[in-house]
Amino acid sequence: MPVVRKIKVLHIIDSLHPDGAEHQLLEVCRRMDRERLAVSLVCYSTSVESLEDAFRELGIPVLILDKFTMPVWKFFMRLRAVIKNTAPDIVHTWLYSANFWGRWAAFTSGVPHIVASHRSVVVRRRGARYLLEKTSERLLAKRAVRLANSRAVARSLERHFALPVDKTIIMPNGVGLAACDREAARIEIRRGLGLPEKQKLVIMVARQDVGKNYPMFIRVAKRVREQRDDVTFVGLGRPMMQEELDALICALNVTDTVRLITHQQHINCWLAAADVFCFTSNFEGLPNAVLEAMCAGLPVVCTSFESAEELLPNPSLGLRVPLDDDAAMANCVSQLLDHDELRRELGGNARAWVSARYGWDKLVKDMDAFYLKIVGDVTTS
């Protein structure tokens, strides 16, 4: 009698640092049907903060290959050996680095099905690295299935690497937040910051790197604070340019207005406590931070990076401003702070929009169906 065997999926990702793509992978693995899928994971860089234990708690085998402790050729051969030993039906790679190393290792190991998740728009690069990336993408185009988390990412792959949009499968991010008592969170967060209970909070969640444009966030804070003194701006994210941002905060004399905080636990409570969500990024694939803010019912003001129009297709869901235009963003933030009803309306619309389109159940159902489709018959005699 035929028996349905488990599909063996090996995920490859460069890091398990708790950033957006890593959390997406964790939550997908948490919810996938383990009766139908046998999941394992390879990561090849270490970090002080890591989701490794969270994966292991789910019963998912995790192998750490520290790429930076060995010659590149040795790392590649070890990665191939791991793949051959695992003998997966599917190798699923995540983010640029793993899409390169993981796909080539899987292809040269004879893996029958290779999937690459592209999570950010391609930023124009020059020189040898860009040529290598472009050549690799073209050579692998027919040897792997491409997933993108937004149409903007798919368009950027076509624009830079001539990979047709209609050959890239769009599979948006999933989102979900644990319930949080809004009033209790408002009081607790403000007390922790040493602020009055009636102080307005404008929040941004993003790691502190160049692409997220935290200097714009700080300039917006200065403009808004010049008009009112009942608002504090809080940036939550991994510090990657702390000295530069601290210097700017001092130079603009907003040390009493801007707080940059690296601790990121209980993001749902921070979002519940805030009045406005502000996002200043220059480019994104499909930012989890914005999805989470919308899911929490926060009114959003964000820059018009390419995929923003997919998240906020009209002003009833949130407000968009030109890239690096701190004056326009400050005006929008001030407008929201001045109008309680407008904040509630935009936040409610955003929550309904995200719940209908970006829930975890939908993503996991789509991913499960996708795996079954590409593998085909999984019965054994």
N, C-alpha and C positions, 0 to 999 in steps of 0.2 A: 504494500500500500504506500503511495507517495507520501513523503513527509516534507513539510515546509521547513527548510533550514534557515538559520539566522543569516542575515546579511552582515558581513564583516566590514565595518567602516573604520578607517584609520584617519584621524584628524592630525594635521601638521600645522603648527603655528610657531612663530619665532619666540614669543614671550607669553607668560601667564600673568603679567602685571595686570592689576584690575582696571583696565581701560575698557572702552566701549566694545570693541570686537571680541575681546576675551570674555566679557560678561555675556555677550550674545551667544558665544559658543557654549559657555557653561549652562545658560538657561535652556538652550536647545537640547543639550545632552540630558539635562535634568528631566525634561518632559517627553523625550522620545520613547517609543515603545521598546522596552528592553527585551521583551519576549520575541521581537522580530529583528532587533539589531544588536550586534555585538560590537561595542564601541571601545576604541583605545585611542591614545593620544601621545604624540611626540612633540616636545618643545625643545628648543635648542639655545636658549639663553636663560640666565638666572636673574632674579631680582629680589630685593629685600622684601617687598610686598608681593605676594603671589597667590594665585587661585589654585595652586597645586593641591592643597589639602581639600579644598571644596570638591574638586574632581574625584579625588580618591574616596571621599565620603560617599560619593554616588556609586562606588564600586568600579570606577573606570580606571584601568591601568594607565599610568602616566610614566613615560620615560623621558628623562632630561638628558639631552646630548649637548654639552656646553661647547658650542661651535668656536668660541673664542679662546679655548685652551688647546687647540690643535690646528695643524695646517688645514687649509680649505679642502685639499684633495682627500685628506683623511676623514674629515667630517662628512664629505659627500659619500665616501665609500661606506662609512659606518651607517649613514642614513639609509643607503641602499640595502645594507645587510639587515637593518631593522625591518624594512618594508618586506624583504623576501622572507624573513622569519615569521612575520605576522601574516603574510599571504592574504591581504585584504581583497574584498571584492571592489571596494571603493577607497581611493585616497582622496581626501577632501582637504585642500590647503586654504589657509586664511592669511590675508594681507600680502603686501608686495614681496617681502623676503621669502616667506614660505611658498608663495606662488611660483617663485623662481626655483629655489632649491628643491622643494617638495615635488613639483611637477616633473622636473628633470630626473630626479631620483626614482619616482614612480614609473615614468615612461621607460627608463632604461632597465627597470626591474620587471617589466612585463605586466604591470598592473592593468587589469582589463578596463577599469573605469576611473577616470581622473576628473576631479571637480575643483575648480579654483574660484574662491570667493573674493571679488574685488570690492573693497569697502570705502574707497575714497576716490575722488576725481584725480585724474593724472595731472600732475603739475609739471609744466614744461621744464625739462632739464636739458643740459647740453653736454657735449663731450662723450668720452668713451662709455661711461655708465649708461647714458641715454641710448646710445647705439646698441649696446649689449641688450638692454631691456627691450628695445623695439624689435631687434632680431629674434630674441627669445620668444616674445609674444607671437610673432608671425609664424615661427616654426612650430609652436605648440598649439596654434589656433585650431587645427583639426585633430589634435591628439588629446584634447581635454574639453570638458564642458565649462562654459563661463557663467558664473552667477554675478549679478551686481545688485546692490541694495537700493539703487535708484536709477531712474532713466538718465539722470545727469552723469552718473558714473559710466553707464553704457555709451553715452554720447562721447564722453572724453576718451574712451578706449577706441572708438572709431576715429575721432579727430586726430589722435596722436599715433595710433598703431594700425589704422585702416582695418579694424576689426568690426564687421557689420553690426549695427545695433540690433537687427532682427535675429542675429545669431547669439545674442546674450540674453540669458533668462533673468528677468527682474524678480527678485525675491526680497522684499523690504524687510527691515528690522522688525523685531517684536518688542513689545514694551508692556510692562505691568508694574504696579507699585503696591507695596503692602499698605494696608489701611493705617491712617494716622489721624489722631484727634487734632483737628486744625487749631482750635482755641488753645488746647494744652501745648501744642507745638509752638504757637506764637509766643506764649508766655515763657516757655522754657528756653527757646533759642535766644530771645531778647535778654533774658536774665543772664544766660551764659556769656553774651557779648557785652554785658554791662550797660544795656540800653533801656530807655523808658518803654513801658508796655505799648504806648501809642506810636512809637517810632516806626516809620515806613521802612520796609526792607526791599531793596532791589538786588536780585541774586543772579549770578552766572555760575554755571558748572562746566568746567573745561580745564584740561591740563594747561599749564602756563608755558605754551610754546609760541613761536613766531606766528604760526598759522592761525592761532586763536585770537590774535590781536588784542591782548590785554591792555596795551597802552590806550587803545580806543575806549575801552571800558573805564579806565581811570579818567580820561578826558571827559567822557560823558558824566561821570560822577561830579567832576568839578563844575561843569555847566549847570547841572541840576541843583547842586548845593548852593550855587550863587543865587538861586531863586527861592530856596527854602532851606530850613535847617532841621526839618523833621524826617530826614531820610538818610539811611546808611546803605552803602553798596558793599556787598559781600561776594568775593570770588572764591569758589571752592575748586581746587584742582592740584594736581601734582606739580610741585615747584621745579621748573626747568630754566627759569630766567629770573630768579628771585631778586638778585642784586639790582638788576636793571629796573625792575618794576618798583622796588623799594625806593630807588633813587628818583624815579619819576613821581612817585607819590609825595616825596619830600619836596621836589622841585615845584610841584603844582599846589603845594600846601593843602593837601587833602588827607593828612594822616588821621584826622578825626572823622573822616567820611568813608574811607575805603578800608576794608579788612580783607586780606588775602589769607585764606585758611587752607592748609594742606589736608586736614583730616576729612575723609569723605564717607564715613559710615552714616547710616540713617539719612540718606539723601531725601527719602520721602518726607521726613520730618522737616528738613530745611525748606523743601518746596512748599510744604503745607504752611510754614510760618511766613513765607514771603508774600509780597504784594504784587511784584512784577518780576518777570524773568527777562533778562537782557542777554543777548548772544551776539558777539562781535566778530565771529570767525570770518576769515577771508575765503576759505574753501572747505567743502565738506562732501562726504558721500551721502549719508542720511544720518544726521547727528542724533544719537540716543538721548543726549541731554535735552534737546528741544522736544523730542517725543515724550520724555518723562515729565517735563514741565507742563506740556499740554495735557497729558494724562492726569496730572495732579490738579488740573483746572486753573492753572496760572495763565494770565494774559502774557503773551510773548511779543517782544520787540526784537527782531533779528536783522542782520545784514542780508542783502540779497545775493548770497552765494548761489551757485547754479541750482542746487537741489532745493533751495528754500521755497521755490514756487510749487514744488510737490507737497511740501508740508503745510504751507500757508498760501493756498491758491487764490484766496480772496481776503479782503480786510476784515471780514466777519470772524475769521479764525485767528488773526494775529496781524501784527504790523511789520512791514519790511521797509528798510531804508537802504540807500546806496552804500557800497563798501566804503569803510573808513570815514563815513560822514557822521562825525560825533555830534554836530549841531542838529542834524535831522533826528538822530536817535534820542538826544536829550529832549527835544521837543515832544517826541512820542511818549517817552517815559513820563515826562511832566504831565502830559495830557491824561495818561492813565492814573497817575497818582492823584490827580485833581477830581477824577470822576469814578466814584465807587461803582455805580451801576454799569458803566462801560467795562470796568475790570471784570465784574461778575459775568457780564454777557459774553465777552471774548473768552474768558476762562471756561464757561459752560459749553460754548460752541466747540472749543478746542478739545475738551474732554470727550464729547460725543463723537467728533470726527476721528480722533485717534482710536477710541474704543472700537469703532466699527471697522477700521482698516488695518490696525497694527497690533492686534492682540496676540499673545503668545500662542493661543490655540490655533489661530489661523496659520501662523508661521510654521508651527510644528506639523500641522496637517499637510501643508504644502511641501515641506521638506521630506516628510515620510513618503508622500506620493511620488515625489521626484526621485528618491532613491529606488523605490520599487520599479518605476518606469525605466530607468536607465539600466538596472541590473536584469530585469526581465524574469524569466522562470527561475525560481529558487527552490524547486522541489527536488527531492532525491528519492530514489527507489528504496 
